[in-house]
Amino acid sequence: MKGKHEARRIILVAAALTLLIGGEATGAESPTSIAISTGGTGGTYYPLGATLAQAISEKGEGISATAQSGNASVANCNLIARGDVETAFVQNNVADDAYKGRRMFEGHAVANLRAIAALYPETIQVVARKDANVKNLSEAKGKIIAVGDKGSGTEVDTRNILLLHNLTYDDIKPLYVNFGAAAQRLRDNQGDVLFTTAGYPTSSIIELMANKECNFVNLDPEAVKELCVKFPFYVPVTIPASTYSRQTEPVNSVATMALWVTYSNLDSDVVYKVTKALWSKGNKGESGADILARTHDQGKNIKLETALNGVTIPLHPGAEKFYREVGLIK
């Protein structure tokens, strides 16, 4: 009888050890399907997220993915913090603030935020109705300005840029709307200026410029320099002439990097597989990045060699494993 009790004790100990070694005891989640939270349907996040989800699902790694529209960077960080979504697209400056508990995340840092990849530069695009007579931001005082959704990276950028042009929300009439709604407000003469942070060309601005007399607003070069010193996530960029219809001149602006992020306790094998799906060529000779490059202009800027650019939050171990295998991390 003693031998039977001893055998049962050994079996129970072995079972406990199995749980400790496996994912359940560590809280790791190993789903067979994941979601990618993006932004509004009129921006760049959503179409790229939908294409990436399709590429992951078709790679045959046993993981399926879906894209869902969302309220972009700040809101997506909060979704990740709560574990409400497995992955999301987030601006790198917002991700850094979230992880370090700064500004909008003061007192509630998103300590479980982890990076999968840097994707492409997101350019801050400022457009005004032609009859609003706003050629530079010094002329925007008192105007109705679509500043981005509450909880979006665009709205964070808008505040930063207005401040460096000596403007606050007290000086304007802010509209908290997404890209598509902002463009519609300008078309309906219910808004004067819009801010959009997205890879260009952006669908909502393409449609706006094709249907309404509008002009781009150049950012003041000195303000851009100051912005890039104060917030090192920003880099000066120029939107080339003829990127949009009626845009005959290049536009001075700034950009951040779009990141694909997740939470720390998502199973490393899952993250490894989706990272591999993005960068490695499958049976059809295409990687997820190749598919993105041929389906969206901004997809051409998604490259393995820049996959870690602007990443200041920790990498997820699953993503790190892949980058070590391909030599991006020594």
N, C-alpha and C positions, 0 to 999 in steps of 0.2 A: 504493500500500500504506500509505503514511504517512497518507493521508486516511482510510483505513478504520480504522486504529488510533486516530486522533484521534476519529473518530465514535464508536467503541466506548467510548473514555474518557469522552466527553461523556454517553453513555447511562448508564454506570455511576455517574457523579457525580449525574446527574438522579435515578436510582433511590435513591441514598443520601439525597439531599435529601428525596425523597418519604417515606422511612421516618422521617427526623428530624421532618418536619412532621406526620406522622400519629401515631396513638396508640401504635404499637408501640415506637418509640424512647424514648418518655417513660414507658413502663410502664403507660399508661392501659388500663383494661379496659372493653370495650364489649360486654357480654353482651346477649342478647335476652330473657333471663329472669333474675329476681333472687329471692332468698329474703329473708324478714323473720324474724329470730329473735326470739321473744317470751318468754313465761314459761311457768309451769305451766298446765295446762288449766283449773285451778280459779280462776285469777285473771282480771284484766281484759285483760292484754296479749294473750293468745291469741285470744279472740273478736274483739277489735278488729283484731289483725293479720290474721286470716283474712278479715275483711270488707274491710280495706284492700287485701289482695292480690287479692281478687276484683274490687274496683273498678278497680285498676290494669290488670288483665288485660282488662277489658271496655271500657276507654276508647279502644281503637283506636289507641294510639300506637306499636304494634309491640313493646311490652314486656309480658311475662307475669310474674306474681309468685305465689309460694306462701309460706304461713306455716308455720313449724315451731316446735314447743314447745321451750323451752329452760330454762335455770336462771337467767334474768333478768339484772339489770344488770351485775354484775361479770363474770360468765361471758360475757355478750354483748360487753362491751368487749374481752375477750381473743379472742373469735372475730373481731371486727373487726380487732384488731391483727395477727392471723395471716392475714387475708384468707380465712378459712374460710366467711364468709357476707357477702353484699353489704350488707345493711342489718339494723338491729336496733332494739329498743326498750330505752331505758336511762334510769334516773333522772338528773336533771340534776346532783345532787350527786356521784353516782358518776362521771358523765362528766367533770366538772371535775377530780376527783381523778385519774382515768385520764390525762387529757390533760397534767396538771401533774406527774404522777408522785408523788402524795402518798399517805399512809396505805397501803392495800393494794397500791398500784401503785408504791411507793417502789423506785427502781432499775430499773423497767421501764415508763416512761411510754408511753402509747399516743399517740405523736406524730402518727399518721396519722388520728386520730379527727376526723370532721367532722359537723356538724349538718345535717339536712334541715329539721326543723320541731319546735317545741314543740307537744305535743298537748293534754294536760289535766293538772289537778292530781291527784297521787296522795296519798291520805290514809292515814296510819298508823292502823290499826284494831287495838285490843287487846281481845280477848274472853276471858272466863273462864267455866268451868263454874260454875253457881250454887252447887253444894255445895263448890267450892274456896274459897269465902269470900274472894274477892279483889275488892274494890271500888276500890282504888287500888293503885299499884305498891309502896307501902311495905309492903303485905301479901303481896307475891309472893316473899319470901325463902323458900328451900327448896322452892319449887314446881317442877313439871315444866313448862317453858315451850318451846313451839315457836317458835324464833327466826328461822325462814326457812331456805331452802336455803343451804348454803355457796356463796359466790360470788354471792349475791343482794343487791339493794339493801335488801330487808327486813332481812337480817341486819346490814347496816351500820347501819340505822336503829335496830334493837333495841339494839345495843351503845351507841349514842349516847344513847338515851332512858333505858336502865337506869342508865347512868353518872350522868346528871343527877338520878336518883332515888336516888343513893348505893348502887347495886347493880352488881355485875359478874357474869360467868359463874360465878365461884367461889361466889356466893351462891345460885345457882339450879341446876336440872338442865336444861341446854339440850338441845333436840331439833332437829336440823338436817333439816327436812323442808319440802316445798313446801306451798302453800296447801291443796290438797285433802287431803293426808295429815295436815296439822295439824288440820283440822276433824274428820277421822275419828278422830284420837287423842282429841280431846275427847269425841266421841260414844261412844267405847268406854271412857271413863274411864281412858285411858292417858296423858292430858295434862291439865294444869290451866288453862293460859293459852296463847293464841296471838297472835303478831304478824303482821299482814298489811299490806303497803304496796301499795295498789291503789286505783283509782277505785271509789267506792261507787255503787251496791250491788255487792258482789263475790259471784259465784255460790256459792263455797264457804261463805261466811258466811250467805248466804240459806238454803242447805240446812241448815246447822248450827242456825241460830236457829229454823228451822221444826220441827226434830226433837229438840232438846235444850234443857233449861232452862239458859240462859246469860245473862250480863250483860256489857255493855260496861264497860271500865275507863277512867275519866276520867284524863287526864294532869293533873298538878298545874300550875295556871296560872303559878306562879312558875318552875317548871322549864321550861315552854314558852317563857316570855320569855327565859330564859337560853339555851335551845337555839337560839332564833332569832337571838340576838346572836352566839353562838359559831359557829353555822353559818348564814350568811345565806341559804342555799338553802331553809331551812324557813320556812313562814309559818303563823301560827295559823289553824285552821279549826274549824268546828263541824259535826258530822254531825247533820243535822236529826232531830228525833224522828220515829218511825214510818218511817224509812228501811228498817228491817228489822222483821219480826214480833217481838213481845215487847220492842221497844225503845221505851219510852214517854217517855223524856227525851232531850234533845239531849246530845251527847257532845263534850267538849273534846279537841282533838287538834291535829296539825300535818300539813302536806302539803309535797310536793316537786312538780316538774313532770316529766312523762314526755316524753322526747325520742325522735325518730326519727333515727337516726344512720347513717353510712356510713363508708367509708375514703376517703382523699384521692385515690387514683388510679383510682377508679371513673369511667368516662367522663362528662364534664360533660353531654353530651346526654342520656344515660340518666337522670342525676339530675334534670335539668331536666324531662324528660317525666314522671317519677314524682311530682315536686313539683307539676307542673301537674295531674296526675291527681287528686291529693289535693284541690286547691283550686278548679280551674276546672270549670264545668258542661259536661257533654258533650252528646251528641245527645238524650239523654232528659231534659235540663234539670236534671240532678243532678251535683254534684261528689262526689268520694269522701267529703268531710266530711259532705255531706248524707246519704249512705247510712249512714255511721257514726252520725249523729245519730238516725236512725230505727230502727237495729238494736240500739243499746245506750244505756242511760241516760247513761253517761259520754261517749258520742259527742256529746252536746249541748254539751259544753264544748270541743270541738275547733273553733276558730274562726280564720279567717285573721288577724284583728286581734291575736290573741295568739300568732301563729306564731313570734315571736322572744322571747317572755317566758322569762326564766330561762336563755337560751342564752349561756353564757360561753365555749364552745369555738368555734373558727372555723367559719363556714358553708362548706359545699361550694360551689365556684364555680357549679355547675349550679343549686343552690337559690338562691344569691344572684342569679343572672341573673333568675330568675322573680320574686323579691321586688322587684327594681328595676323590672321591667316593670309590676308592679301598684301601685307607689308605696309599698310598705312600707319600702323602703330608698331614701332620697333620693340 
